[in-house]
Structures are given as structure tokens and as C-alpha cells.
Amino acid sequence: MAVAFPPHIMVLSKVQRLYDACDLVFSSSPAAGAAPTIGEIRWLQHLLDGMEAADVGIDDGESPSSSSASSSSSSDDELSSKDGRLLPARAFTRITYVHIHQRADFSMGVFCFPAGATLPLHDHPEMVVLSKLLYGSVRVRSYDWVNPPPPCSTTWKSGLARVVAADEVRHAPCKTSVLFPRSGGNMHAFTAVTPCAILDVLTPPYSEELGRPSTYFNDIPIPSLPGFAFLEETDLPEDFSVAGAPYLGPDLELVVDMDDDDDDYHDYDE
């Protein structure tokens, strides 16, 4: 069953409500060894469905609220960004990651794409990922293993995979998508049809030390077996890089987490 915030919590920024919900849902899951319930996932999807670019400090160049955020004094605009500043979508000339927050049990961040940019096919080992397209259009290609690796095993390097999304184009606004360790399109790739941005919530986050590295793949179609492909591990192209940009959205009131490794999260170019 979905959980509801008490009325006084609703005055918080949308990103704060999302953080608080993630804290409530994910804080006990890793220790208990249990995945979030379907009701909890639907609750988080509902919160993400209501998110817009300005809620995480990004100007999509199209939303009326984003163009007026710096000058309006209404309460909604005051919650949209720090000091009325927004990262302009037109400034993203390569894939850029806006790091919002990470702790041991979940992470939050936004990938911003210029038109035509591709995030190569990659996996999410033993992870649940919720993705909200904030603006623009994106082409999605995704797969699940036919014979998934057993829990707590090393990451899968190659094998037969079932097509979940075959170059599916998604347009904002659209519903939040969710993938699971063994279903929903755990291996996926994004190509920006237009400039776009994707807000991701990952639980648990990537961690080399804990056996959750990000692995990249080539996908080889099988003409005699429609709806399937062979995936094999590959290296990232040498010229591929992801830039980093500062988070300019509302400040978060954080729950103290002694295992928080937020400062070590990303190594993107600043």
C-alpha cells in the first residue's frame, strides 16, 4: 500500500519530498535484504511523475515556470532553485550529470543530453532504477537476460538477452519508468532525439567495492530469433565522456547516514 505524507510535509520542495520518500522506502531495505514493495515503487513513481526540470534547478527552455523562476516571488518558484538560478538546457553540449545526492542505500541525479548524444548500453547489477524524463524526447533500447545471473554473483559478461524496448521513443511528459534486477530492461541505452534530461533514482547505487560496477555491452541481433539479441561486454569508446555540473535545485535537509559515501560518488569531469 502506498504511503502518504502528512499535510505539513507538502509545503516542502518536490525534490525534498522525493528524498524523504526514498529515505523512508530504502533506508531499511539493504539491511533487511528486501526489495521495495510494489506499493512503495508506485508511490515513488507518482512523486517522480510530478517532477519538472525546474524542480531540480534546470531550465528546459520551454516551461513557463522555468522562464519566470528568476523573477517571480511566488512560493512555487521560490522552491524551484537556489537564488532563482537554473542550469540552461541549451548549455549542455555533451552528456552532463547533475549530481543531487548519494548515500549507501540510494542515489539521485540527472543526466542531461544534447540532441544526438548516446549513453551506451549498460547494466544495473542488483539494482532498482526509476527514471523520469523531465523534458525532450529520447530513444530507448533495453534488454533483460534470458538466464539472469544468480543473486550476489559477479556481473554477467555475455549471453542471450530478451528485447524489452526496441528503439522506443519517449516524449516528455511521460510516466516514470522502473527497471528491476531481472526485469524491466536492466540493460539499456539512451539516445537523445532532442535535447532532454532524465532524473534517476537508483537503489542501491553503483559500487565497485560492493560488486556493483557498471558494465557496458555490444548487442548483436539474431535474425533467426526475433525479439532476442546476444550481448557481450565491451569497453567504452575512448572519446566518450560525461561532464559534471553543479546541482542548483533546492537545498536538501539530509538524514544523517554514517555509511554515506556521497563525496566519492562520481568522477565526471567538472
C-alpha positions, 0 to 999 in steps of 0.5 A: 500500500502506498504511503502518504505524507502528512499535510505539513510535509507538502509545503516542502520542495518536490525534490525534498519530498522525493528524498524523504520518500526514498529515505523512508522506502530504502533506508531499511531495505539493504539491511533487511535484504528486501526489495521495495514493495510494489506499493512503495515503487508506485508511490515513488513513481507518482512523486517522480511523475510530478517532477519538472526540470525546474524542480531540480534547478534546470531550465528546459527552455520551454516551461513557463515556470522555468522562464519566470523562476528568476523573477517571480516571488511566488512560493512555487518558484521560490522552491524551484532553485537556489537564488532563482538560478537554473542550469540552461538546457541549451548549455549542455553540449555533451552528456552532463550529470547533475549530481543531487545526492548519494548515500549507501542505500540510494542515489539521485541525479540527472543526466542531461543530453544534447540532441544526438548524444548516446549513453551506451548500453549498460547494466544495473547489477542488483539494482532498482532504477526509476527514471523520469524524463523531465523534458525532450524526447529520447530513444530507448533500447533495453534488454533483460537476460534470458538466464539472469545471473544468480543473486550476489554473483559477479556481473554477467559478461555475455549471453542471450538477452530478451528485447524489452524496448526496441528503439522506443521513443519517449516524449516528455511528459511521460510516466516514470519508468522502473527497471528491476534486477531481472526485469524491466530492461536492466540493460539499456541505452539512451539516445537523445532525439532532442535535447532532454534530461532524465532524473534517476533514482537508483537503489542501491547505487553503483559500487565497485567495492560492493560488486556493483560496477557498471558494465557496458555491452555490444548487442548483436541481433539474431535474425533467426530469433526475433525479439532476442539479441546476444550481448557481450561486454565491451569497453567504452569508446575512448572519446566518450565522456560525461561532464559534471555540473553543479546541482542548483535545485533546492537545498536538501535537509539530509538524514544523517547516514554514517555509511554515506559515501556521497563525496566519492560518488562520481568522477565526471569531469567538472 
